[in-house]
Amino acid sequence: MASSRLPPMALSLKQFLQRQKVLGIYRNTLRTIRQVPDERDRKYLRDWARDEFKRNRNATDQDAIRMMITQANNHLEELQRSLALARV
């Protein structure tokens, strides 16, 4: 019998893609936060984002993860809109 070449805790394709999506949102959030003009606000938002992502790092329920991805995207879009309005 041939043994699997995958490690025992390998991610499924769906989990891998979901992980990549979450990491992309995290990177985009941190990039957007860098555009905040006030240093104190930037630090607050950066700490908030890191804490939120760390707090949910071990989530396994797929429905909950999808909901968190949607919420993170909404927060990111809201921050981007606020920064765009502040520039006008």
Phi and psi in radians as a Rosetta constraint file:
Dihedral C 1 N 2 CA 2 C 2 CIRCULARHARMONIC -1.373 0.35
Dihedral N 2 CA 2 C 2 N 3 CIRCULARHARMONIC 2.394 0.35
Dihedral C 2 N 3 CA 3 C 3 CIRCULARHARMONIC -1.551 0.35
Dihedral N 3 CA 3 C 3 N 4 CIRCULARHARMONIC 2.673 0.35
Dihedral C 3 N 4 CA 4 C 4 CIRCULARHARMONIC -1.270 0.35
Dihedral N 4 CA 4 C 4 N 5 CIRCULARHARMONIC 2.507 0.35
Dihedral C 4 N 5 CA 5 C 5 CIRCULARHARMONIC -1.522 0.35
Dihedral N 5 CA 5 C 5 N 6 CIRCULARHARMONIC -0.076 0.35
Dihedral C 5 N 6 CA 6 C 6 CIRCULARHARMONIC -1.467 0.35
Dihedral N 6 CA 6 C 6 N 7 CIRCULARHARMONIC 2.479 0.35
Dihedral C 6 N 7 CA 7 C 7 CIRCULARHARMONIC -1.116 0.35
Dihedral N 7 CA 7 C 7 N 8 CIRCULARHARMONIC 2.750 0.35
Dihedral C 7 N 8 CA 8 C 8 CIRCULARHARMONIC -1.039 0.35
Dihedral N 8 CA 8 C 8 N 9 CIRCULARHARMONIC -0.502 0.35
Dihedral C 8 N 9 CA 9 C 9 CIRCULARHARMONIC -1.897 0.35
Dihedral N 9 CA 9 C 9 N 10 CIRCULARHARMONIC 0.513 0.35
Dihedral C 9 N 10 CA 10 C 10 CIRCULARHARMONIC -1.164 0.35
Dihedral N 10 CA 10 C 10 N 11 CIRCULARHARMONIC 2.556 0.35
Dihedral C 10 N 11 CA 11 C 11 CIRCULARHARMONIC -1.354 0.35
Dihedral N 11 CA 11 C 11 N 12 CIRCULARHARMONIC 2.565 0.35
Dihedral C 11 N 12 CA 12 C 12 CIRCULARHARMONIC -1.265 0.35
Dihedral N 12 CA 12 C 12 N 13 CIRCULARHARMONIC 2.900 0.35
Dihedral C 12 N 13 CA 13 C 13 CIRCULARHARMONIC -1.026 0.35
Dihedral N 13 CA 13 C 13 N 14 CIRCULARHARMONIC -0.742 0.35
Dihedral C 13 N 14 CA 14 C 14 CIRCULARHARMONIC -1.081 0.35
Dihedral N 14 CA 14 C 14 N 15 CIRCULARHARMONIC -0.762 0.35
Dihedral C 14 N 15 CA 15 C 15 CIRCULARHARMONIC -1.151 0.35
Dihedral N 15 CA 15 C 15 N 16 CIRCULARHARMONIC -0.698 0.35
Dihedral C 15 N 16 CA 16 C 16 CIRCULARHARMONIC -1.079 0.35
Dihedral N 16 CA 16 C 16 N 17 CIRCULARHARMONIC -0.814 0.35
Dihedral C 16 N 17 CA 17 C 17 CIRCULARHARMONIC -1.130 0.35
Dihedral N 17 CA 17 C 17 N 18 CIRCULARHARMONIC -0.677 0.35
Dihedral C 17 N 18 CA 18 C 18 CIRCULARHARMONIC -1.138 0.35
Dihedral N 18 CA 18 C 18 N 19 CIRCULARHARMONIC -0.708 0.35
Dihedral C 18 N 19 CA 19 C 19 CIRCULARHARMONIC -1.087 0.35
Dihedral N 19 CA 19 C 19 N 20 CIRCULARHARMONIC -0.748 0.35
Dihedral C 19 N 20 CA 20 C 20 CIRCULARHARMONIC -1.095 0.35
Dihedral N 20 CA 20 C 20 N 21 CIRCULARHARMONIC -0.683 0.35
Dihedral C 20 N 21 CA 21 C 21 CIRCULARHARMONIC -1.112 0.35
Dihedral N 21 CA 21 C 21 N 22 CIRCULARHARMONIC -0.776 0.35
Dihedral C 21 N 22 CA 22 C 22 CIRCULARHARMONIC -1.111 0.35
Dihedral N 22 CA 22 C 22 N 23 CIRCULARHARMONIC -0.779 0.35
Dihedral C 22 N 23 CA 23 C 23 CIRCULARHARMONIC -1.101 0.35
Dihedral N 23 CA 23 C 23 N 24 CIRCULARHARMONIC -0.646 0.35
Dihedral C 23 N 24 CA 24 C 24 CIRCULARHARMONIC -1.125 0.35
Dihedral N 24 CA 24 C 24 N 25 CIRCULARHARMONIC -0.740 0.35
Dihedral C 24 N 25 CA 25 C 25 CIRCULARHARMONIC -1.105 0.35
Dihedral N 25 CA 25 C 25 N 26 CIRCULARHARMONIC -0.730 0.35
Dihedral C 25 N 26 CA 26 C 26 CIRCULARHARMONIC -1.070 0.35
Dihedral N 26 CA 26 C 26 N 27 CIRCULARHARMONIC -0.829 0.35
Dihedral C 26 N 27 CA 27 C 27 CIRCULARHARMONIC -1.084 0.35
Dihedral N 27 CA 27 C 27 N 28 CIRCULARHARMONIC -0.793 0.35
Dihedral C 27 N 28 CA 28 C 28 CIRCULARHARMONIC -1.104 0.35
Dihedral N 28 CA 28 C 28 N 29 CIRCULARHARMONIC -0.644 0.35
Dihedral C 28 N 29 CA 29 C 29 CIRCULARHARMONIC -1.113 0.35
Dihedral N 29 CA 29 C 29 N 30 CIRCULARHARMONIC -0.812 0.35
Dihedral C 29 N 30 CA 30 C 30 CIRCULARHARMONIC -1.142 0.35
Dihedral N 30 CA 30 C 30 N 31 CIRCULARHARMONIC -0.652 0.35
Dihedral C 30 N 31 CA 31 C 31 CIRCULARHARMONIC -1.106 0.35
Dihedral N 31 CA 31 C 31 N 32 CIRCULARHARMONIC -0.736 0.35
Dihedral C 31 N 32 CA 32 C 32 CIRCULARHARMONIC -1.167 0.35
Dihedral N 32 CA 32 C 32 N 33 CIRCULARHARMONIC -0.699 0.35
Dihedral C 32 N 33 CA 33 C 33 CIRCULARHARMONIC -1.086 0.35
Dihedral N 33 CA 33 C 33 N 34 CIRCULARHARMONIC -0.569 0.35
Dihedral C 33 N 34 CA 34 C 34 CIRCULARHARMONIC -1.060 0.35
Dihedral N 34 CA 34 C 34 N 35 CIRCULARHARMONIC -0.354 0.35
Dihedral C 34 N 35 CA 35 C 35 CIRCULARHARMONIC -1.483 0.35
Dihedral N 35 CA 35 C 35 N 36 CIRCULARHARMONIC -0.144 0.35
Dihedral C 35 N 36 CA 36 C 36 CIRCULARHARMONIC -1.190 0.35
Dihedral N 36 CA 36 C 36 N 37 CIRCULARHARMONIC 2.206 0.35
Dihedral C 36 N 37 CA 37 C 37 CIRCULARHARMONIC -1.201 0.35
Dihedral N 37 CA 37 C 37 N 38 CIRCULARHARMONIC -0.663 0.35
Dihedral C 37 N 38 CA 38 C 38 CIRCULARHARMONIC -1.464 0.35
Dihedral N 38 CA 38 C 38 N 39 CIRCULARHARMONIC 2.225 0.35
Dihedral C 38 N 39 CA 39 C 39 CIRCULARHARMONIC -1.064 0.35
Dihedral N 39 CA 39 C 39 N 40 CIRCULARHARMONIC -0.729 0.35
Dihedral C 39 N 40 CA 40 C 40 CIRCULARHARMONIC -1.129 0.35
Dihedral N 40 CA 40 C 40 N 41 CIRCULARHARMONIC -0.733 0.35
Dihedral C 40 N 41 CA 41 C 41 CIRCULARHARMONIC -1.123 0.35
Dihedral N 41 CA 41 C 41 N 42 CIRCULARHARMONIC -0.715 0.35
Dihedral C 41 N 42 CA 42 C 42 CIRCULARHARMONIC -1.045 0.35
Dihedral N 42 CA 42 C 42 N 43 CIRCULARHARMONIC -0.819 0.35
Dihedral C 42 N 43 CA 43 C 43 CIRCULARHARMONIC -1.110 0.35
Dihedral N 43 CA 43 C 43 N 44 CIRCULARHARMONIC -0.757 0.35
Dihedral C 43 N 44 CA 44 C 44 CIRCULARHARMONIC -1.039 0.35
Dihedral N 44 CA 44 C 44 N 45 CIRCULARHARMONIC -0.846 0.35
Dihedral C 44 N 45 CA 45 C 45 CIRCULARHARMONIC -1.154 0.35
Dihedral N 45 CA 45 C 45 N 46 CIRCULARHARMONIC -0.695 0.35
Dihedral C 45 N 46 CA 46 C 46 CIRCULARHARMONIC -1.108 0.35
Dihedral N 46 CA 46 C 46 N 47 CIRCULARHARMONIC -0.791 0.35
Dihedral C 46 N 47 CA 47 C 47 CIRCULARHARMONIC -1.115 0.35
Dihedral N 47 CA 47 C 47 N 48 CIRCULARHARMONIC -0.709 0.35
Dihedral C 47 N 48 CA 48 C 48 CIRCULARHARMONIC -1.078 0.35
Dihedral N 48 CA 48 C 48 N 49 CIRCULARHARMONIC -0.819 0.35
Dihedral C 48 N 49 CA 49 C 49 CIRCULARHARMONIC -1.094 0.35
Dihedral N 49 CA 49 C 49 N 50 CIRCULARHARMONIC -0.803 0.35
Dihedral C 49 N 50 CA 50 C 50 CIRCULARHARMONIC -1.060 0.35
Dihedral N 50 CA 50 C 50 N 51 CIRCULARHARMONIC -0.779 0.35
Dihedral C 50 N 51 CA 51 C 51 CIRCULARHARMONIC -1.088 0.35
Dihedral N 51 CA 51 C 51 N 52 CIRCULARHARMONIC -0.747 0.35
Dihedral C 51 N 52 CA 52 C 52 CIRCULARHARMONIC -1.091 0.35
Dihedral N 52 CA 52 C 52 N 53 CIRCULARHARMONIC -0.808 0.35
Dihedral C 52 N 53 CA 53 C 53 CIRCULARHARMONIC -1.188 0.35
Dihedral N 53 CA 53 C 53 N 54 CIRCULARHARMONIC -0.682 0.35
Dihedral C 53 N 54 CA 54 C 54 CIRCULARHARMONIC -1.145 0.35
Dihedral N 54 CA 54 C 54 N 55 CIRCULARHARMONIC -0.713 0.35
Dihedral C 54 N 55 CA 55 C 55 CIRCULARHARMONIC -1.073 0.35
Dihedral N 55 CA 55 C 55 N 56 CIRCULARHARMONIC -0.580 0.35
Dihedral C 55 N 56 CA 56 C 56 CIRCULARHARMONIC -1.787 0.35
Dihedral N 56 CA 56 C 56 N 57 CIRCULARHARMONIC 0.185 0.35
Dihedral C 56 N 57 CA 57 C 57 CIRCULARHARMONIC -1.025 0.35
Dihedral N 57 CA 57 C 57 N 58 CIRCULARHARMONIC -0.636 0.35
Dihedral C 57 N 58 CA 58 C 58 CIRCULARHARMONIC -1.690 0.35
Dihedral N 58 CA 58 C 58 N 59 CIRCULARHARMONIC 0.271 0.35
Dihedral C 58 N 59 CA 59 C 59 CIRCULARHARMONIC -1.162 0.35
Dihedral N 59 CA 59 C 59 N 60 CIRCULARHARMONIC 2.450 0.35
Dihedral C 59 N 60 CA 60 C 60 CIRCULARHARMONIC -2.173 0.35
Dihedral N 60 CA 60 C 60 N 61 CIRCULARHARMONIC -0.337 0.35
Dihedral C 60 N 61 CA 61 C 61 CIRCULARHARMONIC -1.229 0.35
Dihedral N 61 CA 61 C 61 N 62 CIRCULARHARMONIC 2.050 0.35
Dihedral C 61 N 62 CA 62 C 62 CIRCULARHARMONIC -1.067 0.35
Dihedral N 62 CA 62 C 62 N 63 CIRCULARHARMONIC -0.678 0.35
Dihedral C 62 N 63 CA 63 C 63 CIRCULARHARMONIC -1.143 0.35
Dihedral N 63 CA 63 C 63 N 64 CIRCULARHARMONIC -0.741 0.35
Dihedral C 63 N 64 CA 64 C 64 CIRCULARHARMONIC -1.129 0.35
Dihedral N 64 CA 64 C 64 N 65 CIRCULARHARMONIC -0.694 0.35
Dihedral C 64 N 65 CA 65 C 65 CIRCULARHARMONIC -1.126 0.35
Dihedral N 65 CA 65 C 65 N 66 CIRCULARHARMONIC -0.757 0.35
Dihedral C 65 N 66 CA 66 C 66 CIRCULARHARMONIC -1.064 0.35
Dihedral N 66 CA 66 C 66 N 67 CIRCULARHARMONIC -0.706 0.35
Dihedral C 66 N 67 CA 67 C 67 CIRCULARHARMONIC -1.125 0.35
Dihedral N 67 CA 67 C 67 N 68 CIRCULARHARMONIC -0.735 0.35
Dihedral C 67 N 68 CA 68 C 68 CIRCULARHARMONIC -1.151 0.35
Dihedral N 68 CA 68 C 68 N 69 CIRCULARHARMONIC -0.635 0.35
Dihedral C 68 N 69 CA 69 C 69 CIRCULARHARMONIC -1.109 0.35
Dihedral N 69 CA 69 C 69 N 70 CIRCULARHARMONIC -0.766 0.35
Dihedral C 69 N 70 CA 70 C 70 CIRCULARHARMONIC -1.079 0.35
Dihedral N 70 CA 70 C 70 N 71 CIRCULARHARMONIC -0.784 0.35
Dihedral C 70 N 71 CA 71 C 71 CIRCULARHARMONIC -1.099 0.35
Dihedral N 71 CA 71 C 71 N 72 CIRCULARHARMONIC -0.735 0.35
Dihedral C 71 N 72 CA 72 C 72 CIRCULARHARMONIC -1.107 0.35
Dihedral N 72 CA 72 C 72 N 73 CIRCULARHARMONIC -0.732 0.35
Dihedral C 72 N 73 CA 73 C 73 CIRCULARHARMONIC -1.091 0.35
Dihedral N 73 CA 73 C 73 N 74 CIRCULARHARMONIC -0.709 0.35
Dihedral C 73 N 74 CA 74 C 74 CIRCULARHARMONIC -1.109 0.35
Dihedral N 74 CA 74 C 74 N 75 CIRCULARHARMONIC -0.762 0.35
Dihedral C 74 N 75 CA 75 C 75 CIRCULARHARMONIC -1.088 0.35
Dihedral N 75 CA 75 C 75 N 76 CIRCULARHARMONIC -0.741 0.35
Dihedral C 75 N 76 CA 76 C 76 CIRCULARHARMONIC -1.107 0.35
Dihedral N 76 CA 76 C 76 N 77 CIRCULARHARMONIC -0.804 0.35
Dihedral C 76 N 77 CA 77 C 77 CIRCULARHARMONIC -1.101 0.35
Dihedral N 77 CA 77 C 77 N 78 CIRCULARHARMONIC -0.687 0.35
Dihedral C 77 N 78 CA 78 C 78 CIRCULARHARMONIC -1.121 0.35
Dihedral N 78 CA 78 C 78 N 79 CIRCULARHARMONIC -0.742 0.35
Dihedral C 78 N 79 CA 79 C 79 CIRCULARHARMONIC -1.115 0.35
Dihedral N 79 CA 79 C 79 N 80 CIRCULARHARMONIC -0.738 0.35
Dihedral C 79 N 80 CA 80 C 80 CIRCULARHARMONIC -1.116 0.35
Dihedral N 80 CA 80 C 80 N 81 CIRCULARHARMONIC -0.708 0.35
Dihedral C 80 N 81 CA 81 C 81 CIRCULARHARMONIC -1.124 0.35
Dihedral N 81 CA 81 C 81 N 82 CIRCULARHARMONIC -0.740 0.35
Dihedral C 81 N 82 CA 82 C 82 CIRCULARHARMONIC -1.094 0.35
Dihedral N 82 CA 82 C 82 N 83 CIRCULARHARMONIC -0.723 0.35
Dihedral C 82 N 83 CA 83 C 83 CIRCULARHARMONIC -1.170 0.35
Dihedral N 83 CA 83 C 83 N 84 CIRCULARHARMONIC -0.667 0.35
Dihedral C 83 N 84 CA 84 C 84 CIRCULARHARMONIC -1.133 0.35
Dihedral N 84 CA 84 C 84 N 85 CIRCULARHARMONIC -0.715 0.35
Dihedral C 84 N 85 CA 85 C 85 CIRCULARHARMONIC -1.173 0.35
Dihedral N 85 CA 85 C 85 N 86 CIRCULARHARMONIC -0.607 0.35
Dihedral C 85 N 86 CA 86 C 86 CIRCULARHARMONIC -1.178 0.35
Dihedral N 86 CA 86 C 86 N 87 CIRCULARHARMONIC -0.470 0.35
Dihedral C 86 N 87 CA 87 C 87 CIRCULARHARMONIC -1.375 0.35
Dihedral N 87 CA 87 C 87 N 88 CIRCULARHARMONIC -0.388 0.35
